Every structure is written in C-alpha cells, then in structure tokens.
Amino acid sequence: MKYLITGLGNIGDEYANTRHNIGFIIADALAQDLGARFTSDRLVSRAEARYRGKTVIIIKPTTYMNLSGKAYRYWLTQENIPIENSLVVVDDLDLDSGVFRLKTRGSGGSHNGLNHIIETLGHNNFPRLRVGIGSNFARGFQVEYVLGRFTREEEKLFMERIPVAVEMIKSYIAAGATNTMNAFNNK
C-alpha cells in the first residue's frame, strides 16, 4: 500500500522559512523522521520511505504554490495512489499559529494552492492537514504576511509543534483519517 504526502510551498531561497512554506517544512521533518532524502524528480522534490509496512512518497512541488495541482495529480496517477491515501499539508490563515486540523474534504478558501488542486482534480474530496499560521496582519497585507518569515515567537512555537504534525501524518498513514482526527483535532 502506498501513501502520497504533499507539502505545499514555493521553491527558492526567498521563500524558505516563510509561513506559506510550512507544508515544505513539515514535509522535510517527516522525511527526516522516516530517514528519507529528497531528490529532484518530475515537477517535485521527492523522498520515499517505508512506515508500518507501507510505502510513503513525500513530495514538495517545484511548480510554485499556484500550480500545486499539476504535481499532486501527476504523482497520484504516476504511483497509482488512491486519493484517500494522500494528504496535502497546507498553511491556513483561519487557524491560530500552531493549530492543526485534518480534514477529508473542503473548499480552498483564499488558498491558491488548494484552489489549484481543486481545479485540477475537478473536486474537493482530498484529505488535507491544515496548519494554522494565524492572521496577525493589517487589512490588505495578507500576501506580505503569508510570504513573510516567522517571528522568533512563531519559530519557537513551530519548533515545538512540528513534531506533532509529523505524528499526525504517521497516524493518518497507520490508523486512517477518522482515528487521526479523533486523536489530534481540537487538541
């Protein structure tokens, strides 16, 4: 059985360690936890590992956030992975910093990466791990906020919380969406 874990973000040094790249940061932490290394592949940086007898493919699209659906759909098809065995890790302005919510479907809201995946698939029935980055910005400064680097306080918070996200993803792979939502959502 295979799983596809997709961390959303933007490639390039100017986007490293920004709020919008929390998906990449968590994908890196998961790969490290599972002893996998990223290599360049079609439309992505890709790592592969085994966890509890399952193959876990971790991707970070190199298409930039706004075209994330292209890489996600390609690797679902390429690896013949059913959508319920996939998980998209994405930043979320509607959740406080460091709060995680696993959902099995939903709208993309104002998130261009999620909206491109929905547009590419033609539906919104795909699992996602929403990672709260807060919304501490003045009206009209959303882009600057999401593309901004973490404050020291946020860095400290996420250093403590990222291992929880890794455990959530591993629970999702081992125990499924419902059990993981019951164990981790609202905690």
Beta strands, then each sheet from edge to edge (+ up, - down):
strand 1: 2-7
strand 2: 39-41
strand 3: 44-51
strand 4: 54-61
strand 5: 86-92
strand 6: 100-103
strand 7: 128-132
sheet 1: 2+ 3- 4+ 1+ 5+ 7+ 6-
end
